[in-house]
Every structure is written in structure tokens, then in C-alpha cells.
């Protein structure tokens, strides 16, 4: 397995998956770079027990979730600091996703905001099945779960998404 071939084959898939998690071009590019650095470092230890794509999905998901956790810690720290320094400077993060028409931006923001409130497993199941269009069997393999567990996660995620959206709209 050659790194160059893996990069050419999977760079778009990794970037698009990361973009689904972070909804920011620069952050998705950073995660994509981190994923391929991790792949490069662990390429020799890949035992081929799973398909290459499953292995790369797993790395991309983990890197995306790690990035979000780091970002959340930084936000918390920044919020605490801002309270003591200058509370007027706090602003909601901007949503930066290419290709979204201006008239659809609010709806997309609402959906991604609700998606970001899901726990990591539900978020991953929804992203893989509904955005990446993976079958439940593929999602189960990537997440190392049974197809029934994935089905349950998706149902709970959909219900939670609806609740989150209704709460945001004040319904």
C-alpha cells in the first residue's frame, strides 16, 4: 500500500467527512492533514483486518471528534477569560460552508447547530448514514457496532435532532 495512492484516493472523502463535523473549510483542511499524517505514521502497522476505507473513515472520525473536543475546551477557556476581561467581545462562531446559497444559510445553520448538540455516536451515525450515504452495515463496520445498534442510534439521533430544532425555533 503506497501512501501517495491512498492520499489521491481518499483525500476528498476525508475532507468532506471532516467538513461535516466542523462546518469550516480551514478546520476541515487541518483535520484532513492530521488524518494523513496519522495514516503515514501507522501505514506499516495496518494489519488489513478491515478494508482500507473503513480504517481511514475511523481515523477521520476520531481526528474530527478530537478536534471538536479541543476546540470546545479552548472555547470554554476563552469564555471564562472573556467574562473577566471584556464580556462585550463574545460572538457566536460564524458558519462557513462552501456552496450554500445565502437564502439556505439559516436553515443549514439550524440543522448543523442541532447536529452539533448530538452525542458523538449519534452524530457519527447520522453523518455517515444520511450525509455520507453509507448503508447501516457499512456504518456498523466503521463504528464497530452491530447494524441493530446503528439503527437504534439513527432513530435516537433523528428524534434528538427534531427536539433540538424545535427548541431552537421556539416551538
C-alpha positions as CSV (number, residue, x, y, z in Angstrom):
1,X,0.0,0.0,0.0
2,X,1.5,3.3,-1.1
3,X,0.8,6.5,0.8
4,X,0.5,8.6,-2.4
5,X,-2.2,6.3,-3.8
6,X,-4.1,6.4,-0.5
7,X,-3.9,10.2,-0.4
8,X,-5.1,10.6,-4.0
9,X,-7.9,8.1,-3.5
10,X,-9.2,9.2,-0.1
11,X,-8.3,12.9,0.3
12,X,-11.8,14.2,-0.8
13,X,-13.6,11.6,1.3
14,X,-11.6,12.6,4.4
15,X,-12.0,16.3,3.7
16,X,-15.8,16.0,3.2
17,X,-16.3,13.9,6.3
18,X,-14.3,16.4,8.4
19,X,-16.3,19.3,6.9
20,X,-19.5,17.6,8.1
21,X,-18.2,17.6,11.6
22,X,-16.6,21.1,11.8
23,X,-18.5,23.1,9.1
24,X,-15.5,25.2,8.4
25,X,-13.1,24.9,5.4
26,X,-9.9,25.7,7.3
27,X,-10.7,23.4,10.1
28,X,-11.6,20.6,7.7
29,X,-8.3,21.1,5.9
30,X,-6.4,20.9,9.2
31,X,-8.2,17.7,10.1
32,X,-7.5,16.2,6.7
33,X,-3.8,17.0,7.1
34,X,-3.8,15.4,10.6
35,X,-5.6,12.3,9.2
36,X,-3.0,11.8,6.5
37,X,-0.1,12.4,8.9
38,X,-1.6,9.7,11.2
39,X,-2.1,7.4,8.2
40,X,1.5,7.9,7.1
41,X,2.8,7.1,10.6
42,X,0.7,4.0,11.0
43,X,0.7,2.7,7.4
44,X,3.2,-0.1,8.2
45,X,1.2,-1.3,11.2
46,X,-2.1,-1.6,9.3
47,X,-2.9,-5.3,9.6
48,X,-5.6,-5.2,6.9
49,X,-8.2,-6.8,9.2
50,X,-10.6,-4.2,7.8
51,X,-11.0,-2.6,4.5
52,X,-8.7,0.4,3.9
53,X,-11.6,2.7,3.5
54,X,-13.1,1.6,6.9
55,X,-9.7,2.2,8.6
56,X,-9.4,5.6,7.0
57,X,-13.0,6.5,8.0
58,X,-12.3,5.5,11.6
59,X,-9.1,7.7,11.7
60,X,-11.0,10.6,10.1
61,X,-13.9,10.4,12.6
62,X,-11.6,10.2,15.6
63,X,-9.5,13.1,14.4
64,X,-12.7,15.2,13.7
65,X,-14.1,14.4,17.2
66,X,-10.7,15.1,18.9
67,X,-10.6,18.4,17.0
68,X,-14.1,19.3,18.2
69,X,-13.2,18.4,21.8
70,X,-10.0,20.6,21.7
71,X,-12.0,23.4,20.2
72,X,-14.7,23.1,22.9
73,X,-12.0,23.3,25.6
74,X,-10.5,26.4,24.0
75,X,-13.9,28.0,23.7
76,X,-14.7,27.3,27.4
77,X,-11.4,28.8,28.4
78,X,-11.9,31.8,26.1
79,X,-15.4,32.3,27.5
80,X,-14.1,32.3,31.1
81,X,-11.3,34.7,30.2
82,X,-13.7,37.0,28.4
83,X,-16.0,37.2,31.3
84,X,-13.2,38.7,33.4
85,X,-11.7,40.8,30.6
86,X,-14.3,42.1,28.2
87,X,-17.7,40.4,28.0
88,X,-18.9,42.5,25.0
89,X,-16.4,40.7,22.7
90,X,-18.2,37.3,22.8
91,X,-19.8,36.5,19.5
92,X,-21.3,33.3,18.1
93,X,-18.9,31.5,15.8
94,X,-19.6,32.0,12.1
95,X,-20.8,29.2,9.9
96,X,-18.5,28.8,6.9
97,X,-19.6,26.1,4.4
98,X,-18.9,26.5,0.7
99,X,-21.6,26.2,-1.9
100,X,-24.5,27.1,0.4
101,X,-26.9,29.7,-1.1
102,X,-27.5,32.7,1.1
103,X,-31.2,32.0,1.4
104,X,-30.5,28.5,2.7
105,X,-27.8,29.5,5.1
106,X,-30.1,30.0,8.1
107,X,-31.7,26.6,7.6
108,X,-28.4,24.9,7.3
109,X,-27.1,26.7,10.4
110,X,-30.1,25.5,12.3
111,X,-29.6,21.9,11.2
112,X,-25.9,21.9,11.9
113,X,-26.4,23.5,15.2
114,X,-28.9,20.8,16.1
115,X,-26.5,18.2,14.8
116,X,-23.7,19.5,16.9
117,X,-25.8,19.0,20.0
118,X,-26.0,15.3,19.5
119,X,-23.6,13.0,21.3
120,X,-20.6,11.8,19.3
121,X,-22.1,8.4,18.5
122,X,-25.4,9.7,17.3
123,X,-23.6,12.5,15.3
124,X,-21.3,10.0,13.6
125,X,-24.2,7.6,12.8
126,X,-26.2,10.4,11.2
127,X,-23.3,11.9,9.3
128,X,-22.2,8.5,7.9
129,X,-25.7,7.3,7.0
130,X,-27.5,10.5,5.9
131,X,-24.7,12.7,4.7
132,X,-22.1,10.2,3.5
133,X,-24.9,7.8,2.3
134,X,-23.3,4.7,3.9
135,X,-25.5,1.7,4.4
136,X,-26.3,0.7,8.0
137,X,-24.0,-2.3,7.5
138,X,-21.1,0.0,6.4
139,X,-21.8,2.4,9.3
140,X,-21.8,-0.6,11.7
141,X,-18.4,-1.7,10.4
142,X,-16.9,1.8,10.6
143,X,-18.2,2.4,14.1
144,X,-17.5,-1.2,15.3
145,X,-21.2,-1.7,16.2
146,X,-23.9,-4.1,15.2
147,X,-26.3,-3.0,12.5
148,X,-29.2,-3.0,15.1
149,X,-27.2,-0.7,17.3
150,X,-26.6,1.7,14.4
151,X,-30.3,1.6,13.6
152,X,-31.1,2.5,17.2
153,X,-28.5,5.3,17.2
154,X,-30.0,6.7,14.0
155,X,-33.6,6.6,15.3
156,X,-32.5,8.3,18.6
157,X,-30.4,10.9,16.6
158,X,-33.3,11.8,14.4
159,X,-35.6,12.2,17.4
160,X,-33.0,14.4,19.2
161,X,-32.4,16.4,16.0
162,X,-36.2,17.2,15.8
163,X,-36.2,18.1,19.5
164,X,-33.1,20.4,19.1
165,X,-34.6,22.1,16.0
166,X,-38.0,22.6,17.7
167,X,-36.2,24.1,20.8
168,X,-34.2,26.5,18.6
169,X,-37.3,27.6,16.7
170,X,-39.2,28.0,20.0
171,X,-41.9,25.5,19.0
